[in-house]
Amino acid sequence: MTTQPFVRPYRPTDRQDLYDICIRTGEEGGDARHLYEDHGLLPSVFAGPYAELEPGLVFVVDGGDGRPVGYILGTSDTELFVERFRTEWLPAVAERYPHPAGPPLTPADRIAVLLHRPERMLLPELTSYPAHLHIDLLPGHQRAGFGRALMTRFLGALAEKGVPAVHLGMSPANTRARAFYDRVGFQEIPVQDAGPVTYLGRATGGGV
Ligand SMILES: CC(C)(COP(=O)(O)OP(=O)(O)OC[C@H]1O[C@@H](n2cnc3c(N)ncnc32)[C@H](O)[C@@H]1OP(=O)(O)O)[C@@H](O)C(=O)NCCC(=O)NCCS
């Protein structure tokens, strides 16, 4: 039976759709499939570890036919997540995605470097925002209120756990995502060694 799209908790059978959504929205919010020969690489950094390590914090937009068309996922504790990424997640994928032998020259090399250095997520300016998140919707389901609905659900789950604040990192070129984050209460966090990333954060309480 098909219904209207709705937000629901993640189920392990959603995993492949999560990976698919991740790669189809991975280039400044647009399709990244042309950039990576192996479409599993990007999701192995930005989706898989969250579904594996913190499945209770993954929510999806069910397209109405049982299959996800968008998700929000993240961790309630970035420091612990980094530790578990290194000890539990990385060993499971490192053989398929080895660290580049030389300087990273291709998009895939650059993502493989991120995969092998989870400690990059630990920045002193972010410690008072212990949680972090990623959110992606397929093009056909954007601008219909699902981003806000996912954010409401995710922040509620964090608040229930007693987590005070959340951060995210984004490419400054993704101006559409930035407009969304501005509308749902995020503000820029100045970070000295931010590299090519803008960091945003907000409290988990206070409405979306
Ligand atoms: C960014 C994204 C998560 C936003 O979700 P969404 O469902 O499209 O957004 P919503 O419909 O819930 O919009 C919520 C608010 O943000 C605003 N907004 C969303 N996208 C916007 C855009 N492109 N430009 C201006 N405002 C925007 C909406 O107008 C709405 O504001 P209002 O209700 O106060 O008027 C979604 O578009 C997406 O997945 N994009 C592609 C992947 C991506 O870029 N992910 C983020 C990576 S950092």
The ligand as a Tripos MOL2 file, in Angstrom:
@<TRIPOS>MOLECULE
LIG
   48    50     1     0     0
SMALL
NO_CHARGES

@<TRIPOS>ATOM
      1 C1         18.7770   21.1650    2.6200 C.3       1 LIG1
      2 C2         17.5670   20.2700    2.8190 C.3       1 LIG1
      3 C3         17.8540   19.2300    3.8910 C.3       1 LIG1
      4 C4         16.3810   21.1500    3.2850 C.3       1 LIG1
      5 O1         15.2390   20.3530    3.4650 O.3       1 LIG1
      6 P1         13.8610   20.7580    2.7580 P.3       1 LIG1
      7 O2         12.8620   19.7110    3.0490 O.co2     1 LIG1
      8 O3         14.1380   21.0470    1.3380 O.co2     1 LIG1
      9 O4         13.4770   22.1100    3.5310 O.3       1 LIG1
     10 P2         12.0450   22.4920    4.1210 P.3       1 LIG1
     11 O5         11.0360   22.3800    3.0180 O.co2     1 LIG1
     12 O6         11.7620   21.7200    5.3490 O.co2     1 LIG1
     13 O7         12.2710   24.0190    4.4440 O.3       1 LIG1
     14 C5         12.4100   24.5500    5.7540 C.3       1 LIG1
     15 C6         12.6720   26.0360    5.6460 C.3       1 LIG1
     16 O8         13.9140   26.2510    4.9510 O.3       1 LIG1
     17 C7         13.6820   27.0550    3.8050 C.3       1 LIG1
     18 N1         14.4770   26.5300    2.6920 N.ar      1 LIG1
     19 C8         14.7110   25.2270    2.3800 C.ar      1 LIG1
     20 N2         15.4450   25.1510    1.2630 N.ar      1 LIG1
     21 C9         15.6600   26.4310    0.8710 C.ar      1 LIG1
     22 C10        16.3210   26.9990   -0.2480 C.ar      1 LIG1
     23 N3         16.9030   26.2400   -1.1800 N.pl3     1 LIG1
     24 N4         16.3490   28.3550   -0.3450 N.ar      1 LIG1
     25 C11        15.7450   29.1410    0.5740 C.ar      1 LIG1
     26 N5         15.0900   28.6450    1.6520 N.ar      1 LIG1
     27 C12        15.0450   27.3070    1.7830 C.ar      1 LIG1
     28 C13        12.2210   26.8570    3.4760 C.3       1 LIG1
     29 O9         11.7140   27.9500    2.7250 O.3       1 LIG1
     30 C14        11.6040   26.7500    4.8390 C.3       1 LIG1
     31 O10        11.4950   28.0320    5.4070 O.3       1 LIG1
     32 P3         10.1070   28.6070    5.9990 P.3       1 LIG1
     33 O11         9.1870   27.4460    6.2150 O.co2     1 LIG1
     34 O12        10.5170   29.2370    7.2570 O.co2     1 LIG1
     35 O13         9.6520   29.5340    4.9440 O.co2     1 LIG1
     36 C15        17.1510   19.5560    1.4950 C.3       1 LIG1
     37 O14        16.7620   20.5140    0.5390 O.3       1 LIG1
     38 C16        18.2390   18.6920    0.9060 C.2       1 LIG1
     39 O15        18.3700   17.5390    1.2830 O.2       1 LIG1
     40 N6         19.0440   19.2190   -0.0370 N.am      1 LIG1
     41 C17        20.0400   18.4240   -0.7520 C.3       1 LIG1
     42 C18        21.1050   17.8070    0.1540 C.3       1 LIG1
     43 C19        21.8140   18.8330    1.0130 C.2       1 LIG1
     44 O16        22.2260   19.8830    0.5420 O.2       1 LIG1
     45 N7         21.9550   18.4810    2.3050 N.am      1 LIG1
     46 C20        22.6660   19.3180    3.2520 C.3       1 LIG1
     47 C21        24.1120   19.0640    3.1670 C.3       1 LIG1
     48 S1         25.0330   20.1290    4.2780 S.3       1 LIG1
@<TRIPOS>BOND
     1     1     2 1
     2     2     3 1
     3     2     4 1
     4     2    36 1
     5     4     5 1
     6     5     6 1
     7     6     7 2
     8     6     8 1
     9     6     9 1
    10     9    10 1
    11    10    11 2
    12    10    12 1
    13    10    13 1
    14    13    14 1
    15    14    15 1
    16    15    16 1
    17    15    30 1
    18    16    17 1
    19    17    18 1
    20    17    28 1
    21    18    19 ar
    22    18    27 ar
    23    19    20 ar
    24    20    21 ar
    25    21    22 ar
    26    21    27 ar
    27    22    23 1
    28    22    24 ar
    29    24    25 ar
    30    25    26 ar
    31    26    27 ar
    32    28    29 1
    33    28    30 1
    34    30    31 1
    35    31    32 1
    36    32    33 2
    37    32    34 1
    38    32    35 1
    39    36    37 1
    40    36    38 1
    41    38    39 2
    42    38    40 1
    43    40    41 1
    44    41    42 1
    45    42    43 1
    46    43    44 2
    47    43    45 1
    48    45    46 1
    49    46    47 1
    50    47    48 1
@<TRIPOS>SUBSTRUCTURE
     1 LIG1         1 GROUP 0 **** ****
